[in-house]
Amino acid sequence: MGYRFLTRNPAWFGLFERLCGELQLAEPPFGRKSHEIHPLTWDADGQPISVLFDDPFCSRSDGPGETRHVFLKGNRLPEAWATAPYFSIAELGFGTGLNFLETWSRWRATRPFAAQLSFTSFEAYPLSPDQITRALKRWPHLSELSERMLSVLPSDWPPHGEERPIRLDRQTQLMIVIGDARETVAGWPGRANAWYLDGFSPAKNPEMWNEALMQAVHDKTVPGGTFATYTAAGFVRRNLQAAGFRVQTIDGFGTKRDMLTGERKKPQR
């Protein structure tokens, strides 16, 4: 009795689900895990704070400035996409979408004719559209783009691991992959020209920076591709180096003295 038959016959599918429950299966074999909306508190300035990790989503002083310094400048953007017919960016931690919006803004201003940008973000605990709307109100210069993004985001996030591209304009595609990045990155069929490593603080969320995940990030980077991150934590640097990246420390943003950037080594000829 195929899955297609079950889904077209609600009575049979209901029985199928009940049998799975009686067998103490975590989920029907053709189903997906449910996801949780990220619980937040808000500071006096309207900055969202993660309840799970007790950490803000971006710099308290200048979130857009941090994105431009760490992720755009750190990945040599827009220079790196200046002559590319196709450019892929991947990100750990979609959060409020601020990094994407700043990138999209720069991309629209500098993109080559007919070039395509694919932006893929891996997020374990997505925010609701209402939470994203509230967080982005702090930055009116992004209001046009944020309204466009919010208008096409799903009202309910897709199942864990499902890849559902969202077309923002003729040259820009966004895809948000819900689930634990330790699983979803390794299963992603794409490869990135640039990575934004923007998980919560390594001190509070070390699993987001572990050796296996950094290896998966490396393996999903094109030769010569780059990464950037706001942190300069020693174990993060060591994990990135062990994965095969060439890593360097540069000036951080705001009160952060240092940050890390690097690239995947090109094969020697």
C-alpha positions in Angstrom: 0.0 0.0 0.0 2.1 3.0 -1.2 2.5 6.3 0.6 0.7 8.0 -2.3 -2.4 5.9 -1.6 -2.3 6.7 2.1 -2.0 10.4 1.6 -5.0 10.3 -0.8 -7.1 8.3 1.7 -7.4 10.2 5.0 -9.0 7.3 6.9 -6.1 5.0 5.9 -3.5 7.6 6.7 -5.0 8.2 10.1 -4.9 4.5 10.9 -1.3 4.5 9.6 -0.3 7.3 12.0 -2.1 5.6 15.0 -0.2 2.3 14.2 3.1 4.3 14.2 2.2 5.7 17.6 1.3 2.3 19.0 4.7 1.0 17.8 6.2 4.0 19.7 7.8 5.4 16.6 9.0 9.0 17.0 7.2 9.9 13.7 5.6 8.2 10.7 8.5 7.0 8.4 7.4 9.4 5.7 6.9 12.3 8.0 9.2 15.0 9.4 10.0 16.3 12.8 8.0 19.3 14.0 9.9 22.4 14.8 9.8 25.0 17.6 9.5 28.7 17.2 12.4 30.4 19.0 11.4 31.8 22.4 12.5 35.4 22.8 12.7 38.3 25.3 13.2 41.9 24.1 15.5 44.5 25.5 14.6 48.2 25.9 15.9 49.0 22.4 13.8 46.3 20.7 16.7 43.9 20.3 15.5 40.2 20.4 17.3 38.0 23.0 17.4 34.2 22.6 15.9 32.5 25.7 17.5 29.3 24.7 21.0 30.7 24.5 20.7 33.9 26.5 22.4 35.8 23.7 21.3 38.7 21.4 20.8 38.0 17.6 23.3 40.7 16.6 25.4 43.6 17.8 23.5 45.7 20.3 25.0 48.9 19.0 24.8 48.4 15.2 23.5 45.2 13.7 23.6 46.2 10.1 27.1 47.6 10.5 28.2 44.3 12.0 26.8 42.4 9.1 28.6 44.7 6.6 31.9 44.5 8.4 31.9 40.8 9.4 30.1 39.0 6.6 30.3 41.2 3.5 33.8 42.7 4.0 35.0 39.4 5.6 34.0 37.5 2.5 35.3 40.2 0.1 31.8 41.1 -1.1 30.8 42.5 -3.5 34.2 42.1 -5.2 33.9 38.3 -5.1 30.7 38.2 -7.1 31.6 41.0 -9.5 32.2 38.7 -12.5 30.3 35.6 -11.4 27.3 34.5 -13.4 26.2 32.5 -10.3 27.1 33.0 -6.7 26.1 30.9 -3.7 26.2 32.1 -0.1 25.4 29.8 2.8 24.7 30.8 6.4 24.6 29.1 9.8 21.7 30.8 11.6 19.0 32.8 9.7 17.7 34.6 12.8 15.9 37.8 11.9 17.1 37.7 8.3 19.3 40.8 8.8 22.3 39.2 7.1 20.3 38.2 4.1 18.7 41.6 3.8 22.0 43.5 4.0 23.4 41.1 1.4 20.4 41.4 -0.9 20.7 45.2 -0.7 24.3 45.2 -1.7 23.6 42.5 -4.3 20.9 44.6 -6.0 23.3 47.6 -6.1 26.3 45.8 -7.6 25.2 42.5 -9.2 26.4 41.7 -12.7 23.8 41.7 -15.5 21.7 38.5 -15.4 23.8 37.0 -12.6 22.1 34.8 -10.0 22.5 34.8 -6.2 21.5 31.8 -4.2 21.4 32.4 -0.4 20.9 29.3 1.7 20.5 29.6 5.5 20.4 26.7 8.0 18.2 27.4 11.1 17.3 25.1 13.9 15.0 27.4 15.8 13.2 29.7 13.4 11.5 32.9 14.4 7.8 33.5 13.6 7.0 36.1 10.9 5.7 38.4 13.7 8.9 38.1 15.6 10.9 38.9 12.5 8.7 41.9 11.7 9.2 43.3 15.2 13.0 42.8 15.1 13.5 44.4 11.7 11.5 47.5 12.6 14.7 48.9 14.1 16.2 49.4 10.7 14.0 51.5 8.4 16.6 51.6 5.6 15.7 47.9 5.1 11.9 48.3 5.3 11.3 47.9 1.5 13.3 44.7 1.3 12.1 43.3 4.6 8.5 43.8 3.6 9.2 42.0 0.3 11.0 39.1 2.2 8.2 38.8 4.7 5.6 38.7 2.0 7.0 35.6 0.5 8.1 33.7 3.7 5.8 30.8 4.5 3.3 31.4 7.3 4.5 28.1 8.7 8.1 26.9 8.2 8.7 23.9 6.1 9.4 20.5 7.7 12.9 19.7 9.0 15.5 19.3 6.2 13.1 20.2 3.4 14.6 22.6 0.8 12.0 25.0 -0.5 13.5 27.9 -2.6 11.9 31.3 -2.4 12.3 33.7 -5.3 12.8 37.3 -4.2 13.4 38.8 -7.6 14.7 37.6 -11.0 18.2 37.4 -9.8 17.8 36.4 -6.1 16.8 33.1 -4.5 16.5 32.5 -0.7 16.3 29.0 0.9 15.9 28.5 4.6 16.6 24.9 5.7 15.0 24.1 9.1 16.7 21.6 11.4 19.9 20.9 13.2 22.8 22.1 11.1 24.9 19.2 12.2 22.5 17.1 10.1 21.2 19.5 7.4 24.5 20.9 6.2 26.0 17.5 5.4 22.9 16.6 3.5 22.8 19.8 1.5 23.4 19.1 -2.2 24.9 22.6 -2.9 28.3 24.2 -2.3 28.9 27.8 -1.3 31.2 30.4 -2.6 31.0 32.2 0.8 29.8 31.2 4.3 28.4 33.3 7.0 29.1 31.5 10.3 26.7 33.3 12.6 25.6 30.9 15.3 25.2 32.1 18.8 28.2 32.6 21.0 30.6 29.6 21.0 30.6 29.8 24.8 26.8 29.3 24.9 26.3 27.2 21.9 29.5 25.2 21.3 27.8 22.5 19.2 27.2 25.0 16.5 31.0 25.3 16.1 32.1 21.7 16.7 34.7 20.0 14.5 32.2 17.8 12.6 30.1 20.8 11.6 33.1 22.9 10.6 34.2 19.9 8.5 30.8 19.8 6.8 31.0 23.5 6.1 34.5 23.0 4.5 33.2 20.1 2.4 30.3 22.3 1.2 32.6 25.1 0.1 34.0 25.5 -3.5 37.8 25.5 -3.7 38.8 29.1 -3.2 35.5 29.8 -1.4 35.6 31.8 1.8 34.0 32.1 5.3 33.7 34.8 7.8 32.6 34.9 11.5 32.4 37.4 14.3 34.1 35.1 16.8 37.8 34.5 17.3 37.4 31.7 19.9 40.4 29.5 20.0 38.6 26.2 19.6 36.6 27.6 16.6 39.8 28.6 14.9 41.3 25.1 15.5 38.2 23.3 14.2 38.2 25.4 11.1 41.9 24.8 10.5 41.5 21.0 11.2 38.7 21.0 8.6 41.1 22.3 6.0 40.5 26.0 5.9 43.3 28.6 5.7 42.3 30.8 8.6 43.3 34.4 9.5 42.5 36.7 12.3 41.4 40.3 11.4 40.0 43.3 13.3 36.5 42.6 14.7 33.5 44.9 14.8 32.7 47.3 17.6 33.8 46.0 21.0 35.1 42.7 19.5 38.8 43.0 19.0 39.2 40.1 16.6 37.2 38.0 14.2 38.0 35.1 11.8 38.0 34.8 8.0 39.5 32.2 5.7 39.2 30.2 2.6 39.2 26.7 1.3 42.5 25.9 -0.2 42.6 25.4 -4.0 44.1 22.2 -5.2 47.7 22.4 -6.2 48.4 21.9 -9.9 
